[in-house]
Amino acid sequence: MSFSVPPVGDRKVDYAIPIKSRTRKTSLVSVLREVLVGLVFGTGSICINATQFLLLPLKFFPPTRALYANGIRYTKAAAAILFSESVSSH
């Protein structure tokens, strides 16, 4: 199945070029940005998970269960922000 798409200006639109024949557009800035996003995402994920583990002992004592619930709610919100920002940055 083949279809033709009119070119825009003097070059074809990206979706009209087969994937295998597309040129890869990479620059040092884009590579550094990808590495930085990966490091920030990984560090944020580890910090959120570590905080959840540090809060775990609060769950077992009745007077501190409210603190545990608030802490877990806070880390869930932080994870949602981290995931939504990492998706929108690409």
Secondary structure, DSSP 8 states (H G I E B T S, - for coil): -------BTTB--GGGS-GGG------HHHHHHHHHHHHHHHHHHHHHHHHHHHHGGGGGSGGGHHHHHHHHHHHHHHHHHHHHHHHHT-
